[in-house]
Amino acid sequence: MDKKIPEKALEGLAPVPIHISQQTTPAGETYYKATVRHRDTIGIEKIINRIVAKRTELRASTLLNAYQMVCDEIYSALEDGFNVDFGLGRTDLSVGGTFVNTGDDFDPDRHTFSFHLRPSPRLMQLAEHLKGDNFNGPQRAPRPATIRPAMPEQWPVDKKLGKALPYGCPSFEVEGDQLKVMGDHPDTGLTLRRLDDNSILPASDFFLYINHPTRLVIVLRTPLERGEWELIISTQYTPTYHFYREPRSGKLRFTVF
């Protein structure tokens, strides 16, 4: 299984939005439970496209065919009676159901087998480094997750951080969920606030170039000063385009260095 990596490589990970709700035990006692807010799922095709864009000259179709061959062979090995270590973790097989005695036979009507993933040390290390961000706003509020230069080839920055911009960067992209800026309410729009002095960047100093539910690209007419900033996204957008009556907001803090 994949071994742990240097701790420094996991510094600055974006916090995970969590939602805390009140629960009640059968005895009537109140307690509070956290759940991870919605996280988009990406498929192997998008993973391969990310690989091609970042670090290889191999064609996406070549990688996809190789991946499918590996998956087919993993299934074949499982059918042959092996557990499989595929880096992210190892498959383990368990049996469920109640047996009458030690000589009882397996009965498909009463017993079942299940595959489980035993996470690798690296996967467990990643979970240990994640930090939660208590965001008990509306579930359908904008959820900006990362920010980075829109042209990383010209403005390189460690993409793992996802919360920093180099000074002078003329444009940046924000990725997340429910981001699209729409609606006719006067509070709908984008706000860039400098946390060092609580000043607001005038709306005339930037404009929204790409407006998508999972990605925004913002072009700056005036460079952001170095320091700590906060982006506030206010929108009435819904996936069905039946706008909310009042805007819902999401925030993302980042650093200009």
N, C-alpha and C positions, 0 to 999 in steps of 0.2 A: 504494500500500500504506500501511497505517497507520504513521504516523511515531512516533518515540520520544516518550515523555511525560516530565515532570519526574522526576528521580531520586528526589525525596522521596516521590513517590506509591508507590514500590515498597519503602519501608522497612518492616521488621518482618514480612516474609512468613514464613509458617510453614515450617519446614524440611521437606525431602523425605526420608522414610525410605528408606534404601538398605540393601541386603544385600550383604555382601562374601563371596565364595566362592573357594576355592582351585582353580586351574586348572593343567593340565599341557600343555606344548607337545609336539609330536611328537618333539622331541629329548629329552624327559624333564625339561625345566626347569620349575620351579614358579613361578607368578605368581598374583596375586590380582586378581579382577575384580569390579566393583560393578554391581549391577543395581537399578533402582528397584523398591521393593516395590509390592504391589498398589495400584492407584488405581481407585476406582470411576469408571465412565463414566456421565454423565448425558446424556439426549437433549434434543432441541430443545423438547419439551413442558415439561420441567423448567426449562430456560433461560428460556422465556417466562414461566413462573409466577414465577420469581425477578424478572424485569423488572417484572411487574405488581405484585408485592408491594413493590418498592423505589421505583419511580420513574415510574409511568404510570397513568393512569386508563383506558387502552384495554383492551378485553376480550382475554382470552387467545386466543379464537377468531379475533379480528380479526388479531392479530399472527401467529398460526399460518398463516392463509390468505395473508397478505402474504409470509411467509417462503417458503411453498411456491411462490408465484408467482415469487419471485426465483430460487429453485433451478431451477425449470423453465426460466427464461430463461437462466440460466447454462449449463445443459446444451445449450440451443438454440444459444447462442453458440459453445460448444465444437464442436458438430456443424458449425457454419458456418465453422470454421477459425480461430477466435480463441483466444488465451490470455486468461484472465480474471483480473483483479485484483479480489478481493472483500474487501479490507481486511486480513484475517488473513494473506493471502499471495497469491501469483500462481501459476496453473497453468502448468506447463511440460510440453511433450510431447517425449519422447525415443524413439529407435528402438533396438532391441536385436537381436543376432544378427550372424553373420559373413557378409560378402559376398565373392564370388569375385574380383571386380575392380570398377573404377569404372563399368563399364557393366552390372553385374549388376542384374537387376530384383528388386523386392521380392517375396518369396515368403512367404505367410502360414504355411507349414509350417516356415520357418526364421527368420522375422523377426517381431518383435512391437513394438507401440507401447505406451508406458506414460506415464501422467500422474504428475507429481510436483508437490509443493507447495514453492514457494520462499517461506520464511517472511518476514513483514514485518519491518521494523526494530523495531517494538514487540514482536513476538513473540520475536525474538532478544534484545531487551533484557530481557524477562521471564526468559528462560532464564539470562542472565548474572547475574541477581540472586538466583537460587535457591541455597540452601545445603543441603548434604546432611547427614543425621543418621544415622550408622552405628548401625543397630539390628540386631544379629545374634542377636536372640532367636528363638523359634519363629515360623515364618511365620504361624501362626494365633493369635498373641497379639493382645490388644487393641491397636489403633493409633489412639489419640486424636490428632486433628489440629488442631482449633480449639476455642476456648472464647469465649463471649460472653454478655451478658445474655440471659435468656430472654424479656424484654420490652423489646426495643430501642427501642420508641417512647417508653417511660418512662425508659429508661436508655441514652441514645444513646452510642455509642462507635464509633470507626472500624472497620468490619467487616473491612477489609483486613488489619488487624493480627491478629485472631483469637487473640490470646494475652494479653489484658488485660481486667480488669473494673474498673468504677468502684467506689469505696468506698461501702458501704451497699447495694449491689445485693442484693435479697432472694433472687434465684434466677439460675441460669445454665445454659446448655446446652453440651454437648460433642458435637462431631460427629467421626466417624471411621469405623472399621470394626472388627467383632468386639467391640463394646463391651458387649453385654448381660451384666449381672451375674447369674449363675446358678450353682448348685451347692451341695452340702452340706458342702464342706470348710471348716474353721474360718477359713482364711485368705481365703476368698472375700468380696469386698466392696470398698468405697471407702475410701481414705485421703486426707485433706487434710493435708499437711505444710507448715509454714511454714519456708522455707529459712533465714531470718534467724537463728533460734534453734533450729531442728530440732525444734520442738514439733509435736505432733499435735492437730488439732482433734477434740474428743470426738465420738464417733459420734452422741450424743444431740443435737448442735448442728445436724444437717442430716439430710435424708432424700431418698431417690430417688423422684422423682415420675413420670418417664417413663423406662422401661427398654427400649430398642430396640437392635438390633444396630448401627445407624449413628447413634443419637442418644440421649443421656441428658439429662434435666433434673433438676437438683439444687436443692432448696429449702433455704435456710439459716434456721435459727432464731436464729443469732447471726452478725452481720456479720463477714466476714473482715477482719483488720487489714491496713493498707497494707503493702506489701512484696512479696517474691518467694515464690511458693507452688509446690507440686508436687501434682498429682492423680495418685494411683496406683489403677489399676483392676485388680482381680484376679478372675478368673472361670474357670469350667470350661466355659463355653458353647462349643458347636460348632453349625454350621448344621444338622446332622442331629439335634441334641439328644441325641447320645450323648456324655455329658460326659467331658471329660478326667479322668484319674485325679488329676492334680495341677493346681492353678490356674495359669493363665498371666497374666502381668502386663504392663501398658503404662503409660507415664508421660507426663505433659504438664506442662511448667513454664509458669507465667503470672504476670502482675503485677497486683496490686491497687493502683490509683492514686487 
